[in-house]
């Protein structure tokens, strides 16, 4: 049974990394090869399947994470991140630092991909940890949870947007409805999870190389305007492109240019160039010093990128091994509510494959024939599928490894924290969808 293969492979991976202390990159590749053999992928094709998985994953994330890490390190080494962190503390106070991180993450995360927003905000979280003496998870976890919620629940993020196209749902209306679910659910989990006893017992250190250790005096730090301007520059470019795409119909050279500027790699590349100038020669730092900050960030990111790429290889083996086709065939005829079925299929695919995008696209194909005959709002179907796609993030999800490495956790610790919060978010999301569907039905909307 394909799902048994998935379960056994996850157990073996955990044993390799926890008991044998095998490096995550090597362990993921080893298990991926084993699953490929068991699922009948020809031996001659396995290297290509692994390469395609690594290439697809790294291609999607290397530019974003690499450039974002460089921007963050340049801001950290110039004092800009400390300036922003200080202002957040002054505005919210040390007691409300988690609220500050949730508000910041939700505002930025509405339009920005999880990985992009994560690498932009995390240097501020690291700096807050150093300044306040708080635990890393106490400050950083609320940020990650808020970003996960925005990315998984709402368009214009890729999964929900793709599903909206499948169901012919209004992207704007889906976003409007989704905010009523995502904001309270994300804020609740973001503020509750760091207070749970099993999370409070964890005390990881900030990873070496991703943020500078120097503490700046007020005179040494750049102004708040420049610091915020650089931090928000990619947000403006990416969010502006998303808004323009929703507001302007048709194909034109102008929209192509807007889409180019709003793509995550280009937006972050332009931000890095701006950061080099603003936090380099303009404030008396040499280009050699700024280049050293970029190099330090690149060295710190090397292993993180390798592990994320190996996670992509594992995911691709599961897809090529027919796991998604098997789940689609089994669940197609289940006699339950289309909203619950859509959510459940997305959950099963997410657990089996790791990829939220594959999960939502496949799940939407399974339940699409049910939409026309039931009268259920297509926007509600989009939200049901999207909520299911966040559940049970674990070792076959490349985002899991990004979370684990940045927060310096062991595999078991990352499972305890990330797998649990993503699952509860998915359940709360389904509850919100069912409640909102009931309200809309009562109001005949």
C-alpha distance (Angstrom), angle and dihedral (degrees) to the residues before:
residue distance angle dihedral
X1 . . .
X2 3.83 . .
X3 3.81 95.5 .
X4 3.80 90.3 53.9
X5 3.80 88.3 55.8
X6 3.80 89.7 52.7
X7 3.81 91.9 49.5
X8 3.80 94.2 48.3
X9 3.81 92.0 46.8
X10 3.80 91.3 53.6
X11 3.82 91.4 49.8
X12 3.81 91.4 49.5
X13 3.80 90.7 48.9
X14 3.79 91.1 52.1
X15 3.81 91.3 49.2
X16 3.80 92.3 49.4
X17 3.79 92.5 51.9
X18 3.79 101.3 36.8
X19 3.80 104.4 33.9
X20 3.80 102.0 26.8
X21 3.84 93.9 31.4
X22 3.80 91.0 -136.2
X23 3.78 115.7 172.7
X24 3.83 112.3 -95.7
X25 3.80 94.0 -123.5
X26 3.81 94.0 53.0
X27 3.82 93.6 40.8
X28 3.80 93.2 52.7
X29 3.79 92.8 48.7
X30 3.81 92.2 46.9
X31 3.80 93.1 51.4
X32 3.80 91.2 43.8
X33 3.81 90.2 56.0
X34 3.81 90.8 48.7
X35 3.82 92.8 50.6
X36 3.81 91.1 47.0
X37 3.82 90.8 54.6
X38 3.81 93.4 46.4
X39 3.82 92.1 48.1
X40 3.79 91.2 53.6
X41 3.78 100.8 -109.8
X42 3.83 106.1 158.5
X43 3.80 112.1 -102.7
X44 3.78 91.5 -125.3
X45 3.81 90.7 56.4
X46 3.81 97.9 48.2
X47 3.84 96.5 84.3
X48 3.81 90.1 52.2
X49 3.82 91.8 47.7
X50 3.80 90.1 51.6
X51 3.80 92.4 45.5
X52 3.80 92.3 48.3
X53 3.79 90.4 50.3
X54 3.80 93.7 48.2
X55 3.80 92.6 42.4
X56 3.78 93.6 48.4
X57 3.78 93.2 48.2
X58 3.79 97.1 42.1
X59 3.78 90.8 43.2
X60 3.78 89.2 57.1
X61 3.78 97.1 43.5
X62 3.82 113.0 22.6
X63 3.79 97.0 77.6
X64 3.78 92.9 41.6
X65 3.80 97.2 46.0
X66 3.80 95.4 36.5
X67 3.80 95.6 49.7
X68 3.79 91.9 40.4
X69 3.80 91.3 52.4
X70 3.82 90.6 50.6
X71 3.81 92.1 50.1
X72 3.80 89.6 48.8
X73 3.79 93.7 49.0
X74 3.82 93.0 47.4
X75 3.81 89.2 50.9
X76 3.79 90.8 46.9
X77 3.80 95.6 48.6
X78 3.82 92.0 48.2
X79 3.80 95.4 49.0
X80 3.82 94.3 -112.4
X81 3.81 93.4 118.5
X82 3.81 89.9 49.4
X83 3.82 89.7 50.2
X84 3.82 91.9 54.0
X85 3.80 92.0 43.2
X86 3.78 90.6 50.9
X87 3.79 92.6 51.4
X88 3.80 91.2 48.6
X89 3.80 89.1 52.3
X90 3.79 91.1 48.0
X91 3.81 91.9 49.2
X92 3.80 98.9 43.6
X93 3.80 103.3 18.9
X94 3.82 125.2 -130.8
X95 3.80 90.6 -78.6
X96 3.81 92.3 60.7
X97 3.79 99.3 39.7
X98 3.81 90.7 118.1
X99 3.80 91.0 55.3
X100 3.80 88.3 51.3
X101 3.81 90.7 53.9
X102 3.83 92.9 47.0
X103 3.80 93.5 49.4
X104 3.80 91.8 46.6
X105 3.81 93.4 46.9
X106 3.80 94.5 47.4
X107 3.79 94.2 48.5
X108 3.80 92.5 48.7
X109 3.80 95.4 35.2
X110 3.81 96.8 57.7
X111 3.79 90.9 82.6
X112 3.82 105.2 11.4
X113 3.80 125.5 83.7
X114 3.80 116.2 -108.8
X115 3.80 93.8 -111.2
X116 3.82 94.2 47.2
X117 3.79 95.4 47.7
X118 3.80 90.9 42.0
X119 3.79 95.8 57.1
X120 3.82 91.2 44.6
X121 3.81 96.6 50.6
X122 3.83 101.2 33.3
X123 3.85 95.1 77.0
X124 3.80 87.7 58.8
X125 3.81 89.5 50.7
X126 3.81 90.7 49.4
X127 3.81 90.3 50.3
X128 3.81 91.9 48.7
X129 3.81 89.0 52.6
X130 3.78 90.9 53.3
X131 3.82 94.9 44.4
X132 3.81 97.7 44.4
X133 3.80 99.6 32.7
X134 3.83 89.3 -130.2
X135 3.79 121.7 145.5
X136 3.78 117.1 -88.7
X137 3.81 94.8 -120.2
X138 3.81 91.6 46.8
X139 3.82 89.4 62.3
X140 3.80 103.6 25.1
X141 3.80 103.0 40.8
X142 3.84 95.9 65.3
X143 3.80 88.1 53.3
X144 3.81 93.2 51.2
X145 3.81 93.7 46.3
X146 3.80 92.7 49.8
X147 3.81 91.4 48.8
X148 3.82 92.2 46.9
X149 3.79 90.2 53.5
X150 3.79 95.3 49.3
X151 3.80 92.8 45.3
X152 3.80 96.7 47.9
X153 3.81 101.7 37.7
X154 3.79 105.9 39.4
X155 3.79 142.5 56.8
X156 3.01 138.4 -105.0
X157 3.83 82.2 56.8
X158 3.83 111.5 101.3
X159 3.81 101.3 -108.5
X160 3.83 98.9 49.1
X161 3.81 91.3 39.4
X162 3.81 92.2 53.1
X163 3.81 91.2 48.6
X164 3.82 91.3 47.8
X165 3.79 88.5 57.1
X166 3.83 91.0 49.6
X167 3.81 93.0 52.0
X168 3.84 93.6 37.4
X169 3.79 87.9 -123.0
X170 3.80 125.9 160.6
X171 3.80 108.8 -100.5
X172 3.80 91.6 -154.8
X173 3.82 93.4 49.8
X174 3.80 91.3 45.3
X175 3.81 89.6 53.1
X176 3.82 90.9 47.6
X177 3.81 94.1 50.3
X178 3.79 92.2 40.2
X179 3.79 93.9 57.1
X180 3.82 89.6 62.8
X181 3.81 88.0 59.2
X182 3.80 103.5 32.4
X183 3.80 100.1 48.4
X184 3.84 99.1 52.5
X185 3.82 94.4 36.5
X186 3.80 93.8 46.8
X187 3.81 94.2 44.3
X188 3.81 92.3 48.0
X189 3.80 95.2 51.5
X190 3.82 92.4 40.0
X191 3.79 91.5 57.6
X192 3.81 97.8 37.5
X193 3.82 102.1 45.0
X194 3.83 99.0 62.8
X195 3.83 87.7 53.5
X196 3.80 95.3 56.3
X197 3.82 112.0 110.4
X198 3.81 96.2 -123.4
X199 3.82 90.3 52.8
X200 3.82 95.1 44.3
X201 3.82 89.5 55.7
X202 3.81 90.6 61.8
X203 3.80 115.7 87.2
X204 3.82 110.4 174.7
X205 3.79 120.1 175.5
X206 3.79 123.8 -122.9
X207 3.84 107.1 -89.8
X208 3.78 113.7 -101.0
X209 3.80 116.5 -107.1
X210 3.78 100.0 19.6
X211 3.80 96.2 90.6
X212 3.79 133.8 21.8
X213 3.80 119.6 -108.4
X214 3.80 97.4 -143.5
X215 3.80 120.7 110.5
X216 3.81 113.5 -145.9
X217 3.77 130.7 -146.9
X218 3.79 118.1 -125.3
X219 3.80 91.3 -103.6
X220 3.81 92.8 52.7
X221 3.81 96.2 53.3
X222 3.82 122.6 86.7
X223 3.80 118.0 -113.9
X224 3.79 122.6 -80.6
X225 3.79 92.4 -116.0
X226 3.80 94.2 58.4
X227 3.80 92.5 40.3
X228 3.80 94.0 52.2
X229 3.79 91.4 39.1
X230 3.79 92.7 59.4
X231 3.82 93.3 41.9
X232 3.80 92.6 50.4
X233 3.80 97.1 39.1
X234 3.83 95.1 90.5
X235 3.80 89.7 42.9
X236 3.81 90.4 57.0
X237 3.81 92.6 47.6
X238 3.80 96.0 46.5
X239 3.81 96.2 39.1
X240 3.80 91.3 44.6
X241 3.78 91.3 53.9
X242 3.82 91.2 48.6
X243 3.81 92.2 50.0
X244 3.80 91.9 46.3
X245 3.79 90.8 51.1
X246 3.81 90.6 53.1
X247 3.80 94.6 43.9
X248 3.80 102.3 40.2
X249 3.79 121.8 59.9
X250 3.76 126.1 -161.3
X251 3.78 136.5 41.1
X252 3.80 119.9 -76.3
X253 3.79 142.2 149.8
X254 3.79 88.9 -109.7
X255 3.80 92.7 56.5
X256 3.80 90.5 47.3
X257 3.80 88.7 54.1
X258 3.81 91.8 47.2
X259 3.82 90.7 49.3
X260 3.81 89.5 49.3
X261 3.81 92.9 52.9
X262 3.81 91.1 43.1
X263 3.78 96.1 52.9
X264 3.80 109.9 110.2
X265 3.85 97.9 -122.0
X266 3.82 94.0 48.5
X267 3.80 93.2 43.6
X268 3.81 91.2 51.1
X269 3.81 93.3 43.6
X270 3.81 90.0 54.1
X271 3.81 89.1 45.7
X272 3.80 90.8 52.6
X273 3.81 91.0 51.8
X274 3.80 89.9 48.9
X275 3.83 91.3 47.4
X276 3.82 91.6 49.9
X277 3.79 90.3 55.4
X278 3.82 98.6 38.5
X279 3.81 95.9 44.3
X280 3.80 96.4 32.0
X281 3.80 127.0 47.2
X282 3.82 93.0 1.5
X283 3.83 91.5 65.4
X284 3.79 97.1 32.4
X285 3.81 101.4 -93.0
X286 3.79 115.8 133.2
X287 3.79 122.3 -122.4
X288 3.81 87.0 -116.8
X289 3.81 90.3 60.2
X290 3.80 92.2 47.9
X291 3.79 90.1 46.8
X292 3.80 88.7 52.9
X293 3.81 89.4 55.5
X294 3.81 90.6 52.5
X295 3.81 91.7 48.0
X296 3.80 92.0 50.1
X297 3.79 90.7 52.1
X298 3.80 91.6 48.9
X299 3.82 92.2 51.8
X300 3.79 91.6 49.3
X301 3.83 91.0 50.0
X302 3.82 96.9 50.0
X303 3.82 98.5 88.3
X304 3.80 92.5 37.6
X305 3.80 90.2 56.8
X306 3.82 92.3 46.4
X307 3.80 91.7 53.0
X308 3.83 92.3 46.1
X309 3.81 89.5 49.9
X310 3.80 91.4 50.9
X311 3.80 88.2 50.7
X312 3.79 87.3 56.1
X313 3.81 90.0 52.2
X314 3.81 91.0 52.6
X315 3.80 90.7 48.4
X316 3.82 92.1 49.9
X317 3.80 92.6 50.8
X318 3.81 89.4 54.7
X319 3.80 91.3 50.1
X320 3.81 94.7 45.4
X321 3.81 89.5 45.6
X322 3.81 90.5 66.1
X323 3.80 98.6 -110.0
X324 3.82 93.9 134.9
X325 3.82 92.7 47.9
X326 3.80 90.6 51.6
X327 3.80 93.0 51.2
X328 3.79 91.8 46.9
X329 3.80 91.4 52.9
X330 3.82 94.4 47.3
X331 3.81 97.7 46.9
X332 3.79 99.9 39.8
X333 3.81 96.1 92.1
X334 3.82 101.1 37.5
X335 3.86 108.4 135.4
X336 3.82 100.8 -134.0
X337 3.80 137.9 110.2
X338 3.81 111.4 -61.1
X339 3.82 90.5 -128.0
X340 3.80 92.5 52.5
X341 3.81 91.7 41.9
X342 3.80 91.6 51.1
X343 3.80 90.7 50.1
X344 3.81 93.9 44.5
X345 3.80 95.3 49.1
X346 3.81 89.9 49.5
X347 3.83 89.8 50.3
X348 3.81 93.4 50.3
X349 3.79 92.2 47.8
X350 3.79 91.6 46.6
X351 3.82 91.4 52.3
X352 3.80 92.3 46.4
X353 3.79 101.2 40.5
X354 3.80 106.9 22.8
X355 3.80 93.8 -142.6
X356 3.81 113.0 111.6
X357 3.80 90.8 -164.3
X358 3.82 93.4 54.0
X359 3.80 89.4 45.1
X360 3.80 95.5 53.7
X361 3.79 95.9 42.3
X362 3.82 92.9 49.6
X363 3.81 93.8 42.4
X364 3.78 91.8 51.0
X365 3.81 89.7 53.0
X366 3.81 90.7 52.7
X367 3.81 96.0 52.5
X368 3.83 100.2 31.5
X369 3.84 94.1 97.8
X370 3.82 89.6 56.2
X371 3.80 96.2 58.9
X372 3.81 99.0 71.6
X373 3.80 95.5 51.3
X374 3.79 99.0 44.9
X375 3.79 103.5 50.1
X376 3.82 91.2 -132.2
X377 3.77 114.7 153.2
X378 3.81 110.1 -99.4
X379 3.82 88.1 -139.9
X380 3.81 89.2 59.3
X381 3.80 90.0 50.4
X382 3.80 90.1 52.4
X383 3.79 91.3 51.8
X384 3.82 92.8 46.1
X385 3.81 91.9 53.9
X386 3.81 92.9 42.5
X387 3.81 93.1 50.4
X388 3.80 90.7 51.7
X389 3.79 92.0 52.3
X390 3.81 93.8 67.0
X391 3.83 95.5 57.9
X392 3.81 126.3 111.4
X393 3.78 99.9 3.4
X394 3.80 103.9 -170.5
X395 3.80 143.5 143.7
X396 3.82 96.8 -41.9
X397 3.82 91.1 57.0
X398 3.83 114.6 88.4
X399 3.82 88.8 -152.6
X400 3.80 88.0 61.4
X401 3.80 89.9 61.9
X402 3.80 92.8 48.3
X403 3.81 88.6 53.5
X404 3.81 92.8 45.3
X405 3.80 96.1 48.8
X406 3.81 97.9 43.6
X407 3.80 92.0 48.6
X408 3.81 92.1 42.7
X409 3.82 94.6 -127.4
X410 3.78 132.4 153.4
X411 3.80 117.3 -114.4
X412 3.80 91.9 -104.2
X413 3.81 91.9 48.8
X414 3.80 91.8 48.8
X415 3.81 90.4 50.8
X416 3.79 91.1 50.0
X417 3.79 92.1 50.8
X418 3.81 108.6 30.7
X419 3.81 100.2 30.9
X420 3.79 90.9 49.9
X421 3.80 97.6 47.1
X422 3.81 94.5 44.9
X423 3.81 90.6 50.7
X424 3.79 94.0 50.0
X425 3.81 89.9 46.9
X426 3.81 89.7 54.0
X427 3.81 91.8 50.7
X428 3.79 92.8 47.4
X429 3.79 88.6 47.5
X430 3.81 92.3 54.8
X431 3.80 90.1 48.4
X432 3.79 89.6 51.1
X433 3.80 92.5 48.8
X434 3.82 92.6 50.3
X435 3.81 91.7 46.6
X436 3.81 93.4 47.0
X437 3.81 91.3 46.2
X438 3.80 88.9 52.8
X439 3.82 91.5 50.2
X440 3.80 92.8 48.3
X441 3.79 90.0 47.6
X442 3.80 91.9 51.3
X443 3.80 90.3 49.9
X444 3.84 91.3 45.3
X445 3.78 91.5 -124.2
